[in-house]
């Protein structure tokens, strides 16, 4: 068996596969798939993590320090080669960087449900984020919801909202090709200029100031606007003039590191991720898989995957 290798980000736009020590730990996992989270990984790849939050924003099994060199990523699916009987031989999801073989504590492994295909399970980390966004938004039955930004997290948030009885979810994006994605997820679609108005909830997942402005404009009187984007070291202009105060809008930040306060007494991050893995059983979510790359070819293709605006969830294949 060859020595393990991992993807390291070594400078702005520069990556390489590096050899890793033979994994030693409670559970050794042989990776089958990992998922590239384009928005966050692009920010990390350009060195955009603000110094003030570098410790807080570390991925669970990250090595190295921001900005570089750093081993980053958080969506690995693999086979547990060792460990407790309940895990050994099972397919598990781990919030681990892109690496072909690694060791983690058993508590870091979540078994993939039998009805969730292994290759689709890589979307669970983004789905967990989207679930947190919907919780922070407080979307209820019958609500009219605008989700600005049809990337993976935005599309998943809209899909979750569309599944709430009576709710009307519209994905808003500058790319008209995202209309097909919205239809496959059971959502409406609009260009920013045609975004719905008087919404009960508006969510910005576009990563842009323009998207936030669109979300604010879509919100109805005393509605909630959720900012789900991580802007990193960029300071977006937030349009709080015009009718923001007169309409008494509520601007809320959503970040996956914590379960919302109202659920924290009952929910753990592990329980939330387990629900995301179960929700990933829906075949409609295959619409979010935009490409696939063998692990050995990842250094040559990584920058292009991050730069391509058509990228949604890009899978890395290890076998």
BALOBA-1460 file (C-alpha; in Angstrom, 3 decimals):
// residues 319
<rec num="1" residu="x" x="0.000" y="0.000" z="0.000"/>
<rec num="2" residu="x" x="1.421" y="3.385" z="-0.985"/>
<rec num="3" residu="x" x="1.960" y="6.162" z="1.524"/>
<rec num="4" residu="x" x="-1.034" y="8.444" z="2.158"/>
<rec num="5" residu="x" x="-1.234" y="11.767" z="0.334"/>
<rec num="6" residu="x" x="-3.175" y="14.970" z="1.008"/>
<rec num="7" residu="x" x="-3.901" y="18.161" z="-0.890"/>
<rec num="8" residu="x" x="-2.078" y="21.179" z="0.539"/>
<rec num="9" residu="x" x="-2.664" y="24.824" z="-0.363"/>
<rec num="10" residu="x" x="0.803" y="26.339" z="-0.433"/>
<rec num="11" residu="x" x="0.152" y="29.899" z="-1.630"/>
<rec num="12" residu="x" x="-2.434" y="31.971" z="-3.492"/>
<rec num="13" residu="x" x="-3.694" y="29.655" z="-6.243"/>
<rec num="14" residu="x" x="-0.975" y="27.057" z="-5.576"/>
<rec num="15" residu="x" x="-1.667" y="23.485" z="-4.450"/>
<rec num="16" residu="x" x="0.205" y="20.200" z="-4.325"/>
<rec num="17" residu="x" x="-0.171" y="16.621" z="-3.155"/>
<rec num="18" residu="x" x="2.085" y="15.900" z="-0.199"/>
<rec num="19" residu="x" x="2.973" y="12.621" z="1.416"/>
<rec num="20" residu="x" x="1.538" y="12.076" z="4.882"/>
<rec num="21" residu="x" x="2.606" y="9.806" z="7.764"/>
<rec num="22" residu="x" x="0.954" y="6.410" z="7.908"/>
<rec num="23" residu="x" x="-2.296" y="7.050" z="9.824"/>
<rec num="24" residu="x" x="-2.394" y="5.852" z="13.405"/>
<rec num="25" residu="x" x="-5.512" y="6.324" z="15.495"/>
<rec num="26" residu="x" x="-8.795" y="4.904" z="16.638"/>
<rec num="27" residu="x" x="-10.370" y="4.708" z="13.155"/>
<rec num="28" residu="x" x="-8.370" y="4.538" z="9.920"/>
<rec num="29" residu="x" x="-10.463" y="5.632" z="6.942"/>
<rec num="30" residu="x" x="-9.759" y="4.876" z="3.280"/>
<rec num="31" residu="x" x="-11.346" y="7.747" z="1.366"/>
<rec num="32" residu="x" x="-13.754" y="6.990" z="-1.464"/>
<rec num="33" residu="x" x="-14.952" y="10.517" z="-2.236"/>
<rec num="34" residu="x" x="-14.510" y="14.048" z="-1.004"/>
<rec num="35" residu="x" x="-16.385" y="17.178" z="-1.950"/>
<rec num="36" residu="x" x="-15.020" y="20.604" z="-2.849"/>
<rec num="37" residu="x" x="-16.931" y="23.410" z="-1.158"/>
<rec num="38" residu="x" x="-16.254" y="26.056" z="-3.790"/>
<rec num="39" residu="x" x="-17.108" y="29.238" z="-1.901"/>
<rec num="40" residu="x" x="-15.140" y="28.533" z="1.258"/>
<rec num="41" residu="x" x="-12.254" y="26.746" z="-0.428"/>
<rec num="42" residu="x" x="-11.858" y="29.576" z="-2.957"/>
<rec num="43" residu="x" x="-11.640" y="32.057" z="-0.087"/>
<rec num="44" residu="x" x="-9.028" y="29.918" z="1.663"/>
<rec num="45" residu="x" x="-7.103" y="29.371" z="-1.589"/>
<rec num="46" residu="x" x="-6.702" y="33.113" z="-2.142"/>
<rec num="47" residu="x" x="-5.541" y="33.643" z="1.449"/>
<rec num="48" residu="x" x="-8.729" y="35.480" z="2.379"/>
<rec num="49" residu="x" x="-9.260" y="34.265" z="5.953"/>
<rec num="50" residu="x" x="-9.055" y="37.352" z="8.221"/>
<rec num="51" residu="x" x="-6.300" y="37.162" z="10.817"/>
<rec num="52" residu="x" x="-8.727" y="37.941" z="13.643"/>
<rec num="53" residu="x" x="-10.760" y="34.760" z="13.052"/>
<rec num="54" residu="x" x="-8.115" y="32.322" z="11.824"/>
<rec num="55" residu="x" x="-8.322" y="30.085" z="14.878"/>
<rec num="56" residu="x" x="-12.117" y="30.144" z="14.982"/>
<rec num="57" residu="x" x="-12.448" y="29.286" z="11.288"/>
<rec num="58" residu="x" x="-10.149" y="26.264" z="11.274"/>
<rec num="59" residu="x" x="-11.651" y="23.120" z="9.752"/>
<rec num="60" residu="x" x="-11.970" y="20.188" z="12.224"/>
<rec num="61" residu="x" x="-8.887" y="18.245" z="11.016"/>
<rec num="62" residu="x" x="-7.048" y="21.067" z="9.287"/>
<rec num="63" residu="x" x="-3.261" y="21.035" z="9.442"/>
<rec num="64" residu="x" x="-1.103" y="24.092" z="8.978"/>
<rec num="65" residu="x" x="-2.129" y="27.649" z="9.711"/>
<rec num="66" residu="x" x="-3.893" y="30.275" z="7.636"/>
<rec num="67" residu="x" x="-3.017" y="31.668" z="5.249"/>
<rec num="68" residu="x" x="-0.465" y="29.071" z="3.994"/>
<rec num="69" residu="x" x="0.544" y="26.281" z="3.866"/>
<rec num="70" residu="x" x="-2.656" y="24.611" z="4.941"/>
<rec num="71" residu="x" x="-4.416" y="21.268" z="4.480"/>
<rec num="72" residu="x" x="-8.080" y="22.154" z="4.190"/>
<rec num="73" residu="x" x="-11.481" y="20.645" z="3.410"/>
<rec num="74" residu="x" x="-14.400" y="19.131" z="5.305"/>
<rec num="75" residu="x" x="-16.356" y="16.635" z="3.218"/>
<rec num="76" residu="x" x="-14.784" y="13.171" z="3.097"/>
<rec num="77" residu="x" x="-16.604" y="9.868" z="2.647"/>
<rec num="78" residu="x" x="-14.709" y="6.625" z="3.061"/>
<rec num="79" residu="x" x="-14.528" y="3.094" z="4.399"/>
<rec num="80" residu="x" x="-13.577" y="2.575" z="8.048"/>
<rec num="81" residu="x" x="-10.729" y="0.049" z="7.936"/>
<rec num="82" residu="x" x="-10.279" y="-0.150" z="11.703"/>
<rec num="83" residu="x" x="-12.096" y="0.950" z="14.816"/>
<rec num="84" residu="x" x="-15.030" y="-0.158" z="16.969"/>
<rec num="85" residu="x" x="-17.200" y="-2.967" z="15.640"/>
<rec num="86" residu="x" x="-20.052" y="-0.523" z="15.013"/>
<rec num="87" residu="x" x="-17.892" y="1.351" z="12.491"/>
<rec num="88" residu="x" x="-15.393" y="-1.138" z="11.090"/>
<rec num="89" residu="x" x="-16.171" y="-1.926" z="7.464"/>
<rec num="90" residu="x" x="-18.865" y="0.745" z="7.238"/>
<rec num="91" residu="x" x="-18.995" y="3.776" z="4.985"/>
<rec num="92" residu="x" x="-18.560" y="6.910" z="7.085"/>
<rec num="93" residu="x" x="-18.642" y="10.672" z="6.641"/>
<rec num="94" residu="x" x="-15.875" y="12.735" z="8.250"/>
<rec num="95" residu="x" x="-15.261" y="16.499" z="8.258"/>
<rec num="96" residu="x" x="-11.729" y="15.939" z="6.945"/>
<rec num="97" residu="x" x="-9.512" y="17.594" z="4.302"/>
<rec num="98" residu="x" x="-8.847" y="16.025" z="0.900"/>
<rec num="99" residu="x" x="-6.649" y="13.008" z="1.767"/>
<rec num="100" residu="x" x="-6.700" y="9.412" z="0.574"/>
<rec num="101" residu="x" x="-6.173" y="7.717" z="3.952"/>
<rec num="102" residu="x" x="-6.347" y="9.190" z="7.448"/>
<rec num="103" residu="x" x="-7.036" y="8.393" z="11.100"/>
<rec num="104" residu="x" x="-9.600" y="10.108" z="13.343"/>
<rec num="105" residu="x" x="-11.386" y="9.423" z="16.635"/>
<rec num="106" residu="x" x="-14.499" y="7.259" z="16.357"/>
<rec num="107" residu="x" x="-16.560" y="10.227" z="17.532"/>
<rec num="108" residu="x" x="-15.655" y="12.067" z="14.309"/>
<rec num="109" residu="x" x="-17.187" y="9.365" z="12.075"/>
<rec num="110" residu="x" x="-20.851" y="9.310" z="11.145"/>
<rec num="111" residu="x" x="-22.101" y="6.196" z="9.344"/>
<rec num="112" residu="x" x="-23.679" y="7.002" z="5.989"/>
<rec num="113" residu="x" x="-27.303" y="5.776" z="5.974"/>
<rec num="114" residu="x" x="-27.967" y="2.798" z="3.732"/>
<rec num="115" residu="x" x="-30.359" y="4.758" z="1.512"/>
<rec num="116" residu="x" x="-27.921" y="7.650" z="0.954"/>
<rec num="117" residu="x" x="-25.597" y="6.836" z="-1.970"/>
<rec num="118" residu="x" x="-21.945" y="7.060" z="-1.012"/>
<rec num="119" residu="x" x="-21.080" y="9.390" z="-3.887"/>
<rec num="120" residu="x" x="-23.886" y="11.818" z="-2.969"/>
<rec num="121" residu="x" x="-23.009" y="11.846" z="0.733"/>
<rec num="122" residu="x" x="-20.209" y="14.370" z="0.073"/>
<rec num="123" residu="x" x="-22.916" y="17.045" z="-0.036"/>
<rec num="124" residu="x" x="-23.722" y="16.537" z="3.656"/>
<rec num="125" residu="x" x="-21.410" y="19.302" z="4.928"/>
<rec num="126" residu="x" x="-23.070" y="21.911" z="2.693"/>
<rec num="127" residu="x" x="-26.494" y="20.505" z="3.542"/>
<rec num="128" residu="x" x="-25.704" y="20.863" z="7.240"/>
<rec num="129" residu="x" x="-24.856" y="24.524" z="6.609"/>
<rec num="130" residu="x" x="-28.094" y="25.055" z="4.681"/>
<rec num="131" residu="x" x="-30.083" y="23.427" z="7.485"/>
<rec num="132" residu="x" x="-28.542" y="25.859" z="9.957"/>
<rec num="133" residu="x" x="-29.425" y="28.764" z="7.656"/>
<rec num="134" residu="x" x="-33.072" y="27.697" z="7.503"/>
<rec num="135" residu="x" x="-33.166" y="27.345" z="11.294"/>
<rec num="136" residu="x" x="-31.662" y="30.822" z="11.715"/>
<rec num="137" residu="x" x="-34.205" y="32.161" z="9.230"/>
<rec num="138" residu="x" x="-37.137" y="30.685" z="11.120"/>
<rec num="139" residu="x" x="-38.963" y="29.746" z="7.916"/>
<rec num="140" residu="x" x="-42.447" y="28.369" z="8.568"/>
<rec num="141" residu="x" x="-45.344" y="26.855" z="6.613"/>
<rec num="142" residu="x" x="-46.770" y="29.187" z="3.992"/>
<rec num="143" residu="x" x="-43.836" y="31.624" z="4.057"/>
<rec num="144" residu="x" x="-42.623" y="33.371" z="0.931"/>
<rec num="145" residu="x" x="-38.833" y="32.999" z="0.780"/>
<rec num="146" residu="x" x="-36.215" y="34.477" z="-1.559"/>
<rec num="147" residu="x" x="-32.778" y="32.856" z="-1.584"/>
<rec num="148" residu="x" x="-30.197" y="34.988" z="-3.368"/>
<rec num="149" residu="x" x="-27.264" y="33.042" z="-4.802"/>
<rec num="150" residu="x" x="-27.759" y="29.653" z="-6.422"/>
<rec num="151" residu="x" x="-24.509" y="28.124" z="-5.274"/>
<rec num="152" residu="x" x="-24.627" y="24.876" z="-3.329"/>
<rec num="153" residu="x" x="-25.607" y="26.327" z="0.059"/>
<rec num="154" residu="x" x="-28.159" y="28.715" z="-1.431"/>
<rec num="155" residu="x" x="-29.690" y="26.010" z="-3.604"/>
<rec num="156" residu="x" x="-29.884" y="23.605" z="-0.671"/>
<rec num="157" residu="x" x="-31.468" y="26.251" z="1.550"/>
<rec num="158" residu="x" x="-34.081" y="26.929" z="-1.140"/>
<rec num="159" residu="x" x="-34.715" y="23.174" z="-1.509"/>
<rec num="160" residu="x" x="-35.248" y="22.829" z="2.230"/>
<rec num="161" residu="x" x="-37.626" y="25.810" z="2.264"/>
<rec num="162" residu="x" x="-39.553" y="24.470" z="-0.732"/>
<rec num="163" residu="x" x="-40.196" y="21.287" z="1.227"/>
<rec num="164" residu="x" x="-41.978" y="23.127" z="4.047"/>
<rec num="165" residu="x" x="-45.753" y="22.795" z="3.577"/>
<rec num="166" residu="x" x="-47.218" y="25.776" z="1.754"/>
<rec num="167" residu="x" x="-43.886" y="27.628" z="1.547"/>
<rec num="168" residu="x" x="-42.927" y="29.345" z="-1.691"/>
<rec num="169" residu="x" x="-39.164" y="29.396" z="-2.332"/>
<rec num="170" residu="x" x="-37.522" y="31.343" z="-5.151"/>
<rec num="171" residu="x" x="-33.854" y="31.033" z="-6.080"/>
<rec num="172" residu="x" x="-32.442" y="34.344" z="-7.311"/>
<rec num="173" residu="x" x="-29.260" y="34.359" z="-9.379"/>
<rec num="174" residu="x" x="-27.507" y="36.386" z="-12.074"/>
<rec num="175" residu="x" x="-26.937" y="33.203" z="-14.110"/>
<rec num="176" residu="x" x="-30.093" y="32.305" z="-16.066"/>
<rec num="177" residu="x" x="-28.811" y="28.736" z="-16.461"/>
<rec num="178" residu="x" x="-29.585" y="28.209" z="-12.769"/>
<rec num="179" residu="x" x="-33.307" y="28.186" z="-13.645"/>
<rec num="180" residu="x" x="-33.017" y="24.504" z="-14.573"/>
<rec num="181" residu="x" x="-31.372" y="23.737" z="-11.247"/>
<rec num="182" residu="x" x="-34.145" y="25.550" z="-9.389"/>
<rec num="183" residu="x" x="-36.807" y="23.567" z="-11.239"/>
<rec num="184" residu="x" x="-35.127" y="20.262" z="-10.370"/>
<rec num="185" residu="x" x="-35.103" y="21.287" z="-6.715"/>
<rec num="186" residu="x" x="-38.766" y="22.268" z="-6.713"/>
<rec num="187" residu="x" x="-38.108" y="26.022" z="-6.459"/>
<rec num="188" residu="x" x="-39.025" y="29.068" z="-8.472"/>
<rec num="189" residu="x" x="-36.325" y="31.124" z="-10.177"/>
<rec num="190" residu="x" x="-35.779" y="34.816" z="-10.843"/>
<rec num="191" residu="x" x="-33.051" y="37.168" z="-12.009"/>
<rec num="192" residu="x" x="-32.143" y="39.837" z="-9.428"/>
<rec num="193" residu="x" x="-34.186" y="42.473" z="-11.239"/>
<rec num="194" residu="x" x="-37.237" y="40.212" z="-11.022"/>
<rec num="195" residu="x" x="-36.744" y="38.971" z="-7.462"/>
<rec num="196" residu="x" x="-39.977" y="38.559" z="-5.503"/>
<rec num="197" residu="x" x="-40.989" y="41.354" z="-3.145"/>
<rec num="198" residu="x" x="-42.673" y="41.391" z="0.260"/>
<rec num="199" residu="x" x="-41.020" y="38.122" z="1.310"/>
<rec num="200" residu="x" x="-41.344" y="36.790" z="4.842"/>
<rec num="201" residu="x" x="-37.701" y="35.709" z="4.751"/>
<rec num="202" residu="x" x="-34.817" y="36.633" z="2.439"/>
<rec num="203" residu="x" x="-31.517" y="34.749" z="2.498"/>
<rec num="204" residu="x" x="-28.282" y="35.964" z="0.935"/>
<rec num="205" residu="x" x="-25.942" y="33.131" z="-0.029"/>
<rec num="206" residu="x" x="-24.332" y="34.911" z="-2.979"/>
<rec num="207" residu="x" x="-21.139" y="36.016" z="-1.254"/>
<rec num="208" residu="x" x="-21.592" y="39.502" z="-2.702"/>
<rec num="209" residu="x" x="-22.739" y="42.933" z="-1.556"/>
<rec num="210" residu="x" x="-25.031" y="43.112" z="-4.577"/>
<rec num="211" residu="x" x="-26.695" y="39.892" z="-3.455"/>
<rec num="212" residu="x" x="-27.229" y="41.284" z="0.026"/>
<rec num="213" residu="x" x="-28.814" y="44.392" z="-1.467"/>
<rec num="214" residu="x" x="-31.153" y="42.166" z="-3.491"/>
<rec num="215" residu="x" x="-32.107" y="40.210" z="-0.363"/>
<rec num="216" residu="x" x="-32.820" y="43.400" z="1.571"/>
<rec num="217" residu="x" x="-34.997" y="44.684" z="-1.267"/>
<rec num="218" residu="x" x="-36.932" y="41.388" z="-1.387"/>
<rec num="219" residu="x" x="-37.783" y="41.449" z="2.311"/>
<rec num="220" residu="x" x="-41.241" y="42.531" z="3.383"/>
<rec num="221" residu="x" x="-42.238" y="44.710" z="6.323"/>
<rec num="222" residu="x" x="-40.477" y="43.557" z="9.533"/>
<rec num="223" residu="x" x="-39.122" y="40.488" z="7.709"/>
<rec num="224" residu="x" x="-35.919" y="38.601" z="8.486"/>
<rec num="225" residu="x" x="-32.889" y="38.834" z="6.198"/>
<rec num="226" residu="x" x="-30.264" y="36.131" z="6.781"/>
<rec num="227" residu="x" x="-26.681" y="36.703" z="5.662"/>
<rec num="228" residu="x" x="-25.322" y="33.215" z="4.982"/>
<rec num="229" residu="x" x="-22.205" y="34.301" z="3.070"/>
<rec num="230" residu="x" x="-18.695" y="34.331" z="4.469"/>
<rec num="231" residu="x" x="-17.000" y="37.385" z="2.961"/>
<rec num="232" residu="x" x="-13.630" y="36.674" z="4.579"/>
<rec num="233" residu="x" x="-11.299" y="39.690" z="4.501"/>
<rec num="234" residu="x" x="-13.534" y="41.617" z="2.124"/>
<rec num="235" residu="x" x="-15.779" y="44.344" z="3.548"/>
<rec num="236" residu="x" x="-19.020" y="44.454" z="1.567"/>
<rec num="237" residu="x" x="-21.065" y="47.623" z="1.462"/>
<rec num="238" residu="x" x="-24.291" y="46.908" z="3.344"/>
<rec num="239" residu="x" x="-27.160" y="49.081" z="2.052"/>
<rec num="240" residu="x" x="-28.849" y="50.040" z="5.297"/>
<rec num="241" residu="x" x="-30.230" y="53.302" z="3.959"/>
<rec num="242" residu="x" x="-33.420" y="53.677" z="1.925"/>
<rec num="243" residu="x" x="-36.260" y="51.784" z="3.603"/>
<rec num="244" residu="x" x="-34.191" y="49.446" z="5.812"/>
<rec num="245" residu="x" x="-35.129" y="51.191" z="9.068"/>
<rec num="246" residu="x" x="-38.603" y="52.260" z="7.994"/>
<rec num="247" residu="x" x="-39.488" y="48.637" z="7.224"/>
<rec num="248" residu="x" x="-37.920" y="47.468" z="10.500"/>
<rec num="249" residu="x" x="-35.978" y="44.685" z="8.824"/>
<rec num="250" residu="x" x="-34.046" y="42.170" z="10.912"/>
<rec num="251" residu="x" x="-30.559" y="41.289" z="9.622"/>
<rec num="252" residu="x" x="-29.238" y="37.979" z="11.003"/>
<rec num="253" residu="x" x="-25.895" y="36.230" z="10.568"/>
<rec num="254" residu="x" x="-25.843" y="32.463" z="10.072"/>
<rec num="255" residu="x" x="-22.704" y="30.406" z="10.601"/>
<rec num="256" residu="x" x="-22.525" y="26.630" z="10.829"/>
<rec num="257" residu="x" x="-20.015" y="26.494" z="13.686"/>
<rec num="258" residu="x" x="-22.844" y="26.632" z="16.229"/>
<rec num="259" residu="x" x="-26.342" y="25.242" z="16.422"/>
<rec num="260" residu="x" x="-28.789" y="28.182" z="16.792"/>
<rec num="261" residu="x" x="-29.385" y="29.142" z="20.415"/>
<rec num="262" residu="x" x="-33.000" y="28.024" z="20.436"/>
<rec num="263" residu="x" x="-31.982" y="24.474" z="19.491"/>
<rec num="264" residu="x" x="-28.666" y="24.200" z="21.338"/>
<rec num="265" residu="x" x="-30.166" y="22.657" z="24.511"/>
<rec num="266" residu="x" x="-31.345" y="19.663" z="22.454"/>
<rec num="267" residu="x" x="-29.220" y="19.580" z="19.310"/>
<rec num="268" residu="x" x="-25.525" y="18.843" z="18.898"/>
<rec num="269" residu="x" x="-23.470" y="19.388" z="15.758"/>
<rec num="270" residu="x" x="-23.339" y="15.608" z="15.396"/>
<rec num="271" residu="x" x="-27.123" y="15.255" z="15.469"/>
<rec num="272" residu="x" x="-27.429" y="18.043" z="12.875"/>
<rec num="273" residu="x" x="-24.896" y="16.385" z="10.562"/>
<rec num="274" residu="x" x="-26.647" y="13.023" z="10.929"/>
<rec num="275" residu="x" x="-29.884" y="14.648" z="9.763"/>
<rec num="276" residu="x" x="-28.049" y="16.173" z="6.786"/>
<rec num="277" residu="x" x="-26.723" y="12.747" z="5.802"/>
<rec num="278" residu="x" x="-30.234" y="11.318" z="5.949"/>
<rec num="279" residu="x" x="-31.645" y="14.204" z="3.883"/>
<rec num="280" residu="x" x="-28.975" y="13.526" z="1.236"/>
<rec num="281" residu="x" x="-30.902" y="10.379" z="0.267"/>
<rec num="282" residu="x" x="-33.077" y="12.537" z="-2.025"/>
<rec num="283" residu="x" x="-32.030" y="11.896" z="-5.667"/>
<rec num="284" residu="x" x="-33.017" y="15.475" z="-6.567"/>
<rec num="285" residu="x" x="-29.730" y="16.554" z="-4.986"/>
<rec num="286" residu="x" x="-27.767" y="14.941" z="-7.810"/>
<rec num="287" residu="x" x="-28.550" y="18.193" z="-9.640"/>
<rec num="288" residu="x" x="-25.914" y="19.826" z="-7.446"/>
<rec num="289" residu="x" x="-23.059" y="17.543" z="-8.522"/>
<rec num="290" residu="x" x="-21.341" y="19.560" z="-11.229"/>
<rec num="291" residu="x" x="-18.235" y="17.495" z="-11.924"/>
<rec num="292" residu="x" x="-15.785" y="14.848" z="-10.788"/>
<rec num="293" residu="x" x="-11.997" y="14.628" z="-10.714"/>
<rec num="294" residu="x" x="-9.614" y="11.781" z="-9.787"/>
<rec num="295" residu="x" x="-7.607" y="12.635" z="-6.685"/>
<rec num="296" residu="x" x="-4.296" y="12.244" z="-8.525"/>
<rec num="297" residu="x" x="-5.351" y="14.965" z="-10.995"/>
<rec num="298" residu="x" x="-6.634" y="17.384" z="-8.377"/>
<rec num="299" residu="x" x="-3.557" y="19.687" z="-8.162"/>
<rec num="300" residu="x" x="-3.720" y="20.396" z="-11.890"/>
<rec num="301" residu="x" x="-7.451" y="21.055" z="-11.863"/>
<rec num="302" residu="x" x="-8.130" y="22.587" z="-8.449"/>
<rec num="303" residu="x" x="-7.731" y="26.263" z="-9.363"/>
<rec num="304" residu="x" x="-9.898" y="25.851" z="-12.438"/>
<rec num="305" residu="x" x="-12.639" y="24.149" z="-10.419"/>
<rec num="306" residu="x" x="-12.684" y="27.042" z="-7.947"/>
<rec num="307" residu="x" x="-12.600" y="29.697" z="-10.676"/>
<rec num="308" residu="x" x="-15.386" y="28.171" z="-12.763"/>
<rec num="309" residu="x" x="-18.707" y="29.896" z="-11.946"/>
<rec num="310" residu="x" x="-20.526" y="26.745" z="-13.110"/>
<rec num="311" residu="x" x="-19.015" y="24.721" z="-10.241"/>
<rec num="312" residu="x" x="-21.504" y="23.569" z="-7.636"/>
<rec num="313" residu="x" x="-20.447" y="20.493" z="-5.649"/>
<rec num="314" residu="x" x="-17.389" y="19.025" z="-7.350"/>
<rec num="315" residu="x" x="-16.561" y="15.483" z="-6.294"/>
<rec num="316" residu="x" x="-13.068" y="14.076" z="-5.907"/>
<rec num="317" residu="x" x="-12.804" y="10.352" z="-6.681"/>
<rec num="318" residu="x" x="-10.175" y="8.256" z="-4.869"/>
<rec num="319" residu="x" x="-10.620" y="4.816" z="-6.480"/>
